[in-house]
């Protein structure tokens, strides 16, 4: 019986391999899908901040990286389940490296991952987190967890709510490979990523209040997306 690898517990390194895979991945994404970004003017020019995004695909982090200023790319990390590197094959291991992942144990105690994230934010990092914790099962939003509010209020970092629309149709959890082409219409599928206005932790008295604001944002964006279909 093969020996099971230990769960990663430390901040990952992107390295030249990760940078190369990122560049190739973004090139293919721009060629094969209609990739649109909105609200990039809301991204802070300097300092730490948190990107809170809904979770549609294993490539969400890659596509979000393509929308932030490239001079900030070296500061970008994503919080990812430690099982991504272990249980999701080559794709999971690649995304773990490209995203410069901060591992979080979704099956045990998540506090180590949150502490690592807090330390990185205090050093000026940009951290992406999926408040839902896992990819959508049906294309709709899942229940939000309060880790993003905890990190924001502990570090004073603003949160950029980020809505991804179209990813589920391109690479849902039920697909073994991406499906970027709509063969019935003979055209590339569309993916849009919208960065919302910053949410500042000092404007809220509790984590719950801050999460209510985030949930309201995402639910509103989801209604808009469904109305367009």
N, C-alpha and C positions, 0 to 999 in steps of 0.2 A: 504494500500500500504506500503510495507516494507521501512523503512528508509534507504536511500542510505549512505553508508559509505563515510567519507571524504577521499579525495586522500591523500596518505602518502606523507610527505614532508621532512622527516629526514632520515639520514643514518639508515639502518636497523641493527638489531643484529642477528648474526647467532645462538648463543646459542647452548646448547648441542643437542637440537632437530635438528638444521641445520647440525651440525657435523655428527650426526647419519644418517640422510637422505643422506648426501653426501657419507658417507662410504658405505651404502647399494646401493645407485645409481651407484657408481663406480664398486662395486662388480658385480652387475647385468650386467652393461655395458661390463665389461671384459669377462663375461661368455657368453653373448648373441650376441655380435658383435665382429668383428675382428678390434680391436682398435689399431691404430698405431700412434706414435708420431715421428716427425722429427724436427731437428733443436733446440733441447732443450739447446744446448751449447750456443745459442744466447741470452738466458735469463740472465739478469744481476744478479750477485751474491748478490748484496746489492743495497740499495737505491730505490727510487720511479721509476716506469716506467709504461707505458701505453701499454696495449695489444689491438690492433685494429684488429678486426676479422670480416669476412663476417658473415652474419646472416642467418642460414639455419633452425634452430630448437629452441624450447623452452629450450632444454638441452645443448645448445652451451656452456654456462658458466660452467655447471657441468663438461663437458668433458675437457674444457680448464683447469679448476682447477686440474684435474687429471694429467695434463702434467707439471705443474710448481713444483719446489722444495717444498716438503711438509712443510719444516720449514718456507716457505713464505706464507703459506695458511692463516694465521691469518691476513695478510696485504691485502688480496685480496678482492676487491669489484667490482661489476659490475654496470654500469649505465643501468637502466631499466625504461621503461615507467611506470608511476604511475598507469596506467590502467591495467597493468599486474596483480597486486594484487587484483584489483576490478572486472575485467571483464573476467578472464580466469580460473575461477573455482579453484578447489583444486590444480591442477598442477601449475597454475600461482602463487598462494599463497606460495606453497612449494618452487618454484624456487626463489621467492622474498626473502625468508628467507635464503636458501642455499647460494645464491649469495651475501648475505650481501648487498642488493641493495641500490644504491643511486637513489632515485626516480627523474625522470625528466618528466615534464608535456609536452607531445607531442601535446596536444590539445590547450595549452595556451602558457605561457611564460616559455621557457626552462632554463632561466638564473639561477634560484635558484638551479637547479640540477647541472649546470656547476660550480657555485660558491662552492657548497658543494664538488664537485669532486676536484676542485682546492685546497680547504682547506685540503682535505685528502692527495693529492699528496704532498703538502708541509709538511705533517707529515710523509712522507715516504711510503705511500700506493702504492699498485699495483691496477690499475684501468683498467677494461676491458670495451671497448666501441665498439658498432657496428656502423661504419660510415654510413651504409645504413639507420639506424634508425628503421627498421622493418624487419621482416622475409621475405625472398624471396617468390614471388608468383609462380615462375616457375622453381626454381633451379638455375637461373642465377643471376649475380650481379645486384644490383639496383644502383640508383644514390647516390653518396657519399656526405655526409654533412660535414662541416668543423669543427665540435666541437672538434674532436681529435687534429687537428692542433692548435686550440685555446688553449686547455689545455696544450699541449706540449710546445708551445712557451711562454705561461704565466708562466709556472713552471720550464722550462728547462728540463723536463722529456723526456727521449728517448721513442720512439714508436717502439714496436715490431709488425710488420705486421704479421698477423696470418691467414692462409688459411685453412678453413674447407672444406673437400670434402667427400661426401657420406651421410651427415646428412639429406639432403632433402629426400633421398630415404628411410631413416629409420623413420623419424618423421616430415613430412612436415606439414604446417599449415592446410592441408585438412584432416589430420588423427586425430582421437580422442584419439588413443593410439599409442605407437611406434610399428613399424613393423620391428624387427631386423633380421628376417629370410627370405631368398629368397627361397620360397617353390618350385619354379620351378626347381631350381638347388640343393635344399636340402642342403643349406649351410648358414652360418651366413653372413650378409652383412658387407662390409668393411667401416670403417670410418677412415680417416686420418686427422691429425692436424699437420700442419707444421708452426713452428715459424721461421720467417725470420730474417735477420740481422737487428740490430737496426738502426733506422733512428733518427738522432740527430737534434734538432730544430735549433741549431746555424748554420747549413749548408744551411739554407733557408732564403730568404729575406722576405717572406710573407706566410700567411696561404695558399693562393691559390697555391703557388709553392710547398709547402709541400704536399698538397692534390693531386697535379698532380703526384708526386712521388708515393704516396700510391695507387692511382688509377692505375697507370702503373703496379705496383707490382701485384695487385689483378687481373687485366685483363690478365697479363702474366700467372699467376697461373691457371686461369680459362681456358685459351687456352690449357695449358698442360693437365689439367684434362679431357677436352673434347676430346683431341687427344688420350687419353688412352682408351676411351670407344668404 
